[in-house]
Amino acid sequence: MTKQSEITFTRKGLPAGWVSVGAPILGAVVGLLIGAVLIWITGANPVDAYVIMFKGAFGGQRQITETLLKTCPILLTSLGMTVAFRARVWNIGGEGQYYMGALLGGLVALYLFDLPQPVLWVCLLLAGMLGGILWALIPAVFKIRFGMNEIISTLMLNYIAIFFMTYLTRGPLQEPGAVLPNSSQFDIATALPLMFGSRVHVGVLLAFVLVPVVYVLLWKTPLGFKLRAVGSRASVAQYAGISVNRTIVTAMLISGAMAGMAGIIEVLMTHTRLKGSISGGYGFSAVLVALLGRMNPFGVAIASVFFAALIIGAETMHVLSGLPPELADAIQSVIVLSVLAVDAWTRLRSE
C-alpha cells in the first residue's frame, strides 16, 4: 500500500504552501499589473518597460553583480530586524544603527589601517557591529527601565545618527581642503576581498551564510525559543521563568549588530570613505523586507533579492526608457504594498 503524501492545510482548507509561497507571488503579479497601468498612463509601453527592468537586474553578469551588491546591506539589516520582530520588539532603528556601525568601523579604517590585513578586517567588522550594538542599546534600556515605546525611540535615534554623521563629515572628520561632506578616502588595505574575479565581495557571501545561522538561532537554540516565546506572549514567557527584559535587550543587540555590520561593509566597499549620506534607506527598507519574508530568514533572503532587483531594475528603467524617476519609485512601492496586502489578506482568510 502506497503511503499517501502529507499536505498541511490551514483551518479553512487552503494548502499551507499556498499561503506561504503563492500569496507573495500573487501580490507581486497584482503590483506589476497596477504598475503597468501607471506606465500606460504616461504613454509608454508597459511590456517594454518591464523587460528593461528585468534585464537591468538580471540581464548579465554586471547586472547580477549590482543586484547582489545591493542585496548585501538589505539582507544583513533585514535579518537583524527579523530577530527583533520575532521577539515582538519593533526595532525601526536599523538606519541609525547602520550609520553608527559605519561610523565606528570607519574610524578604525581611518586610523588603524596599518594593522595586519586579516586582523584589520576582523577589527573593522567587530567595530561596525559594536557601533550598531551601542545605538540599539539606548532604546532597549529606555524600554525596559522607563517603558518607552521602542518604535518612537528607535525612529528618533535614526535622525540623530544621520545628523551626527553629517556634522562629523562637515567638521572634525572632513577631508582637509574638501568641499563635500566626506572624510579622507580609506586605505586600500581596508577593502574586503573580492570573489570570482568580479566586484562581488566576501560581505555578500557573509550575508547569505548568516541566513541559515539566523534560522538555527531562532528555531534550534534555547535563545531562539526564548525570543519566540516572548514574542508570542511575554506574560506567559515570564511565568515560565524566561527573563523578558533580558530577552528584549538581547534581541535589540543582535538586531543592532547586524545593521552595524551592514553599515561598515557598505561604507568600505561602496563609498570607501565616510560621507554625510551613505545609505539608500536600507534600515527603513529592512522593515518591509522582514515583513515580506514573513520573519523567516530564508523568506527574508528571497525578499531581499527581490527588493534589490526592484531598486536596480527601476533605476535602469528610468535611464533607458526615459520614464520619470518618481514613476519608477511609485511602481516599486506599489509592488511592495501589493505583496504585503495580498499576504495579509490570505492569512486572514486562512485563519
MARPAZA-477901 format. One record per residue (C-alpha): residue number from 1; x, y, z; chain. Coordinates in Angstrom, 1 decimal, always signed. Layout:
  resi       X       Y       Z  chain
   NUM       X       Y       Z      A
...
END
This chain:
  resi       X       Y       Z  chain
     1    +0.0    +0.0    +0.0      A
     2    +1.5    +3.3    -1.1      A
     3    +1.9    +5.9    +1.7      A
     4    -0.1    +9.0    +0.9      A
     5    +1.9   +12.2    +0.8      A
     6    +1.2   +14.5    +3.7      A
     7    +0.0   +18.0    +2.9      A
     8    -0.6   +20.6    +5.6      A
     9    -3.8   +22.6    +5.3      A
    10    -5.0   +25.7    +7.1      A
    11    -8.2   +25.9    +9.1      A
    12   -10.2   +26.9    +6.1      A
    13    -8.8   +24.1    +3.9      A
    14    -6.2   +26.1    +2.0      A
    15    -2.8   +24.3    +1.5      A
    16    -0.3   +25.9    +3.8      A
    17    +2.2   +26.1    +0.9      A
    18    -0.1   +28.4    -1.0      A
    19    -0.4   +30.8    +1.9      A
    20    +3.4   +30.9    +2.4      A
    21    +4.6   +30.9    -1.2      A
    22    +1.6   +31.6    -3.5      A
    23    +0.4   +34.7    -1.8      A
    24    +3.6   +36.7    -2.2      A
    25    +3.8   +35.7    -5.9      A
    26    +0.2   +36.7    -6.4      A
    27    +0.9   +40.0    -4.7      A
    28    +3.8   +40.7    -6.9      A
    29    +1.7   +40.0   -10.0      A
    30    -1.0   +42.3    -8.8      A
    31    +1.6   +45.0    -8.1      A
    32    +3.1   +44.6   -11.6      A
    33    -0.3   +44.9   -13.2      A
    34    -1.1   +48.1   -11.3      A
    35    +2.4   +49.4   -12.3      A
    36    +1.6   +48.5   -15.9      A
    37    -1.4   +50.8   -15.7      A
    38    +0.7   +53.6   -14.4      A
    39    +3.3   +53.2   -17.2      A
    40    +0.5   +53.0   -19.8      A
    41    -1.0   +56.3   -18.5      A
    42    +2.4   +58.0   -19.2      A
    43    +2.2   +56.9   -22.8      A
    44    +5.0   +54.2   -22.5      A
    45    +4.7   +50.5   -23.4      A
    46    +4.5   +48.5   -20.1      A
    47    +5.9   +45.3   -21.6      A
    48    +9.0   +47.1   -22.9      A
    49    +9.4   +48.9   -19.6      A
    50    +9.2   +45.7   -17.6      A
    51   +11.7   +43.9   -20.0      A
    52   +14.1   +46.7   -19.4      A
    53   +13.5   +46.5   -15.6      A
    54   +14.2   +42.7   -15.6      A
    55   +17.3   +43.0   -17.8      A
    56   +18.5   +45.8   -15.6      A
    57   +18.5   +43.5   -12.6      A
    58   +19.4   +40.1   -14.2      A
    59   +20.4   +40.7   -17.8      A
    60   +24.0   +39.8   -17.5      A
    61   +27.0   +39.4   -15.2      A
    62   +27.3   +43.1   -14.5      A
    63   +23.6   +43.4   -13.7      A
    64   +23.6   +40.4   -11.4      A
    65   +26.6   +41.7    -9.7      A
    66   +24.9   +45.0    -9.0      A
    67   +21.8   +43.2    -7.7      A
    68   +23.9   +41.1    -5.3      A
    69   +25.8   +44.1    -4.0      A
    70   +22.5   +45.9    -3.4      A
    71   +21.2   +42.8    -1.7      A
    72   +24.0   +42.6    +0.9      A
    73   +23.1   +45.6    +3.1      A
    74   +19.4   +44.9    +2.7      A
    75   +19.7   +41.3    +3.7      A
    76   +22.0   +41.9    +6.7      A
    77   +19.8   +44.6    +8.1      A
    78   +16.6   +42.6    +7.4      A
    79   +18.0   +39.5    +9.2      A
    80   +18.6   +41.8   +12.3      A
    81   +15.0   +43.1   +12.1      A
    82   +13.8   +39.5   +11.8      A
    83   +15.4   +38.6   +15.2      A
    84   +13.9   +41.7   +16.9      A
    85   +10.5   +41.3   +15.4      A
    86   +10.3   +37.6   +16.4      A
    87   +10.6   +38.8   +20.0      A
    88    +7.9   +41.4   +19.2      A
    89   +10.5   +44.2   +19.7      A
    90    +9.7   +46.7   +17.0      A
    91   +13.1   +48.0   +16.1      A
    92   +12.6   +50.7   +13.5      A
    93   +16.1   +52.0   +14.1      A
    94   +18.1   +50.0   +11.5      A
    95   +19.0   +53.1    +9.7      A
    96   +20.6   +54.7   +12.7      A
    97   +22.3   +51.5   +13.7      A
    98   +23.6   +51.2   +10.2      A
    99   +25.1   +54.7   +10.3      A
   100   +26.7   +54.2   +13.7      A
   101   +28.2   +50.9   +12.6      A
   102   +29.6   +52.6    +9.5      A
   103   +31.0   +55.4   +11.8      A
   104   +32.7   +53.3   +14.3      A
   105   +34.1   +50.9   +11.7      A
   106   +35.1   +53.9    +9.6      A
   107   +37.1   +55.3   +12.4      A
   108   +39.1   +52.0   +12.5      A
   109   +39.6   +52.3    +8.8      A
   110   +40.8   +55.8    +9.1      A
   111   +43.2   +55.4   +12.0      A
   112   +44.2   +51.7   +12.3      A
   113   +44.6   +50.8    +8.7      A
   114   +48.3   +49.7    +9.3      A
   115   +47.2   +46.6   +11.2      A
   116   +47.9   +43.2    +9.6      A
   117   +45.2   +42.8    +7.0      A
   118   +43.3   +39.8    +8.4      A
   119   +43.3   +41.4   +11.8      A
   120   +42.2   +44.7   +10.3      A
   121   +39.2   +43.0    +8.6      A
   122   +38.1   +41.4   +11.8      A
   123   +38.5   +44.7   +13.7      A
   124   +36.5   +46.6   +11.0      A
   125   +33.6   +44.1   +11.2      A
   126   +33.6   +44.0   +15.0      A
   127   +33.8   +47.8   +15.2      A
   128   +30.8   +48.0   +12.9      A
   129   +28.8   +45.6   +14.9      A
   130   +29.8   +47.4   +18.1      A
   131   +28.5   +50.7   +16.7      A
   132   +25.2   +49.1   +15.9      A
   133   +25.0   +47.4   +19.3      A
   134   +25.6   +50.6   +21.2      A
   135   +23.0   +52.5   +19.2      A
   136   +20.5   +49.7   +19.8      A
   137   +21.3   +49.5   +23.5      A
   138   +19.9   +53.0   +24.1      A
   139   +16.2   +52.3   +23.1      A
   140   +16.5   +48.8   +24.8      A
   141   +17.4   +50.5   +28.1      A
   142   +14.7   +53.1   +27.6      A
   143   +12.1   +50.4   +27.1      A
   144   +12.9   +48.1   +30.0      A
   145   +13.7   +50.8   +32.5      A
   146   +11.2   +53.5   +31.6      A
   147    +8.6   +51.7   +29.5      A
   148    +9.3   +53.9   +26.5      A
   149    +7.9   +52.8   +23.2      A
   150   +10.8   +51.4   +21.1      A
   151    +9.1   +52.4   +17.8      A
   152    +9.4   +56.1   +18.8      A
   153   +12.8   +55.9   +20.4      A
   154   +14.5   +53.9   +17.5      A
   155   +12.9   +56.1   +14.9      A
   156   +14.1   +59.3   +16.5      A
   157   +17.6   +57.9   +17.0      A
   158   +17.8   +57.3   +13.2      A
   159   +17.8   +61.0   +12.6      A
   160   +20.2   +61.7   +15.4      A
   161   +22.7   +59.2   +13.9      A
   162   +22.3   +60.7   +10.4      A
   163   +22.7   +64.3   +11.6      A
   164   +25.7   +63.3   +13.8      A
   165   +27.4   +61.7   +10.8      A
   166   +26.7   +64.8    +8.7      A
   167   +28.2   +67.0   +11.4      A
   168   +31.3   +64.9   +11.7      A
   169   +31.9   +64.8    +7.9      A
   170   +31.5   +68.5    +7.7      A
   171   +33.7   +69.2   +10.7      A
   172   +36.1   +67.0   +12.7      A
   173   +36.3   +64.2   +10.1      A
   174   +36.2   +66.2    +6.9      A
   175   +39.0   +65.6    +4.4      A
   176   +41.4   +68.6    +4.6      A
   177   +40.7   +71.0    +1.7      A
   178   +37.5   +69.2    +0.7      A
   179   +34.2   +71.0    +0.0      A
   180   +31.9   +68.0    +0.1      A
   181   +30.9   +66.4    +3.5      A
   182   +33.2   +63.4    +3.5      A
   183   +36.3   +62.1    +5.3      A
   184   +39.6   +61.1    +3.7      A
   185   +39.5   +58.0    +1.5      A
   186   +40.1   +54.7    +3.3      A
   187   +43.4   +53.0    +2.7      A
   188   +43.2   +50.2    +0.1      A
   189   +44.1   +47.7    +2.8      A
   190   +40.7   +48.1    +4.3      A
   191   +38.8   +46.8    +1.3      A
   192   +37.3   +43.3    +1.8      A
   193   +38.4   +40.5    -0.6      A
   194   +36.6   +40.2    -3.9      A
   195   +35.3   +36.9    -5.3      A
   196   +35.0   +35.2    -8.7      A
   197   +37.1   +37.9   -10.4      A
   198   +34.2   +40.4   -10.0      A
   199   +33.1   +43.2    -7.7      A
   200   +31.2   +40.7    -5.5      A
   201   +33.0   +40.8    -2.1      A
   202   +33.0   +38.5    +0.8      A
   203   +30.4   +40.6    +2.6      A
   204   +27.8   +39.3    +0.2      A
   205   +28.8   +35.8    +1.0      A
   206   +28.7   +36.6    +4.7      A
   207   +25.2   +37.9    +4.4      A
   208   +23.9   +34.7    +2.7      A
   209   +25.8   +32.5    +5.2      A
   210   +24.1   +34.2    +8.0      A
   211   +20.7   +33.2    +6.7      A
   212   +20.9   +29.6    +7.9      A
   213   +22.8   +30.8   +11.0      A
   214   +19.9   +33.0   +12.0      A
   215   +17.4   +30.3   +11.2      A
   216   +19.2   +27.9   +13.5      A
   217   +19.4   +30.6   +16.2      A
   218   +15.7   +31.2   +16.1      A
   219   +14.4   +27.7   +15.8      A
   220   +17.1   +25.3   +17.1      A
   221   +18.6   +27.0   +20.2      A
   222   +17.3   +27.9   +23.7      A
   223   +17.9   +31.6   +23.0      A
   224   +15.7   +31.3   +19.9      A
   225   +13.0   +29.6   +21.9      A
   226   +13.1   +32.5   +24.4      A
   227   +12.9   +35.1   +21.7      A
   228    +9.9   +33.5   +20.1      A
   229    +8.2   +32.8   +23.4      A
   230    +8.5   +36.4   +24.5      A
   231    +7.2   +37.4   +21.0      A
   232    +4.3   +35.1   +21.3      A
   233    +3.2   +36.2   +24.8      A
   234    +5.5   +37.9   +27.2      A
   235    +3.4   +37.3   +30.3      A
   236    +3.4   +33.5   +29.7      A
   237    +7.1   +33.5   +28.9      A
   238    +7.8   +35.3   +32.2      A
   239    +5.6   +32.9   +34.1      A
   240    +7.7   +30.0   +32.6      A
   241   +10.8   +31.6   +34.0      A
   242   +12.1   +33.5   +31.0      A
   243   +13.6   +36.9   +31.7      A
   244   +11.5   +39.1   +29.4      A
   245   +13.7   +42.2   +29.8      A
   246   +16.9   +40.3   +29.2      A
   247   +15.4   +38.7   +26.1      A
   248   +14.3   +42.1   +24.8      A
   249   +17.8   +43.5   +25.2      A
   250   +19.3   +40.5   +23.5      A
   251   +17.0   +40.8   +20.5      A
   252   +17.8   +44.5   +20.2      A
   253   +21.6   +44.0   +20.4      A
   254   +21.6   +41.2   +17.8      A
   255   +19.5   +43.4   +15.5      A
   256   +21.8   +46.4   +16.0      A
   257   +24.9   +44.3   +15.5      A
   258   +23.7   +43.1   +12.1      A
   259   +22.6   +46.5   +11.0      A
   260   +26.0   +47.9   +12.1      A
   261   +27.8   +45.2   +10.1      A
   262   +25.8   +46.1    +7.0      A
   263   +26.9   +49.8    +7.6      A
   264   +30.6   +49.1    +7.7      A
   265   +30.6   +46.6    +4.8      A
   266   +28.7   +49.1    +2.6      A
   267   +30.9   +52.1    +3.5      A
   268   +34.1   +50.0    +2.9      A
   269   +33.1   +48.6    -0.4      A
   270   +30.8   +51.2    -2.0      A
   271   +31.8   +54.6    -0.6      A
   272   +35.4   +53.9    +0.6      A
   273   +35.1   +56.9    +2.9      A
   274   +32.6   +58.3    +5.5      A
   275   +30.0   +60.6    +4.0      A
   276   +27.1   +62.6    +5.1      A
   277   +24.8   +60.2    +3.1      A
   278   +25.9   +56.6    +3.0      A
   279   +22.6   +54.7    +2.9      A
   280   +19.9   +54.1    +0.3      A
   281   +17.4   +53.9    +3.1      A
   282   +18.4   +50.3    +3.9      A
   283   +17.3   +50.5    +7.5      A
   284   +13.8   +51.5    +6.6      A
   285   +13.7   +49.0    +3.7      A
   286   +14.7   +46.3    +6.1      A
   287   +11.4   +46.6    +8.0      A
   288    +9.4   +45.9    +4.8      A
   289   +11.7   +43.1    +3.7      A
   290   +11.5   +41.4    +7.1      A
   291    +7.7   +41.5    +6.8      A
   292    +7.7   +40.4    +3.2      A
   293    +9.8   +37.4    +4.2      A
   294    +7.4   +36.6    +7.0      A
   295   +10.1   +36.9    +9.5      A
   296   +11.7   +33.7    +8.3      A
   297   +15.4   +34.0    +7.4      A
   298   +15.0   +32.1    +4.1      A
   299   +12.0   +34.1    +3.1      A
   300   +13.9   +37.3    +4.1      A
   301   +16.7   +36.2    +1.8      A
   302   +14.3   +35.8    -1.2      A
   303   +12.6   +39.1    -0.3      A
   304   +16.0   +40.9    -0.1      A
   305   +17.0   +39.8    -3.6      A
   306   +13.5   +40.7    -4.9      A
   307   +13.7   +44.2    -3.3      A
   308   +17.3   +44.8    -4.6      A
   309   +16.2   +43.7    -8.1      A
   310   +13.3   +46.2    -7.9      A
   311   +15.7   +49.0    -7.0      A
   312   +18.3   +48.2    -9.7      A
   313   +15.6   +47.5   -12.3      A
   314   +13.7   +50.7   -11.5      A
   315   +16.8   +52.7   -11.9      A
   316   +17.6   +51.1   -15.2      A
   317   +14.0   +51.6   -16.4      A
   318   +14.3   +55.3   -15.6      A
   319   +17.6   +55.7   -17.5      A
   320   +16.8   +53.6   -20.6      A
   321   +13.1   +54.2   -21.1      A
   322   +13.0   +57.9   -20.1      A
   323   +10.3   +57.3   -17.5      A
   324   +10.5   +59.8   -14.6      A
   325   +12.3   +58.5   -11.5      A
   326    +9.2   +59.2    -9.4      A
   327    +7.2   +56.7   -11.5      A
   328    +9.9   +54.1   -11.0      A
   329    +9.8   +54.7    -7.3      A
   330    +6.0   +54.5    -7.4      A
   331    +6.0   +51.2    -9.2      A
   332    +8.4   +49.8    -6.7      A
   333    +6.2   +51.0    -3.8      A
   334    +3.1   +49.6    -5.4      A
   335    +4.6   +46.2    -5.8      A
   336    +5.8   +46.0    -2.2      A
   337    +2.4   +47.2    -0.9      A
   338    +0.6   +44.7    -3.1      A
   339    +2.7   +41.8    -1.8      A
   340    +2.0   +42.9    +1.8      A
   341    -1.7   +43.4    +1.2      A
   342    -2.3   +40.1    -0.6      A
   343    -0.2   +38.3    +2.1      A
   344    -2.2   +39.8    +4.9      A
   345    -5.5   +39.0    +3.1      A
   346    -4.6   +35.4    +2.6      A
   347    -3.5   +35.0    +6.2      A
   348    -6.8   +36.4    +7.4      A
   349    -8.7   +34.1    +5.0      A
   350    -6.8   +31.1    +6.2      A
   351    -7.4   +31.6    +9.9      A
END
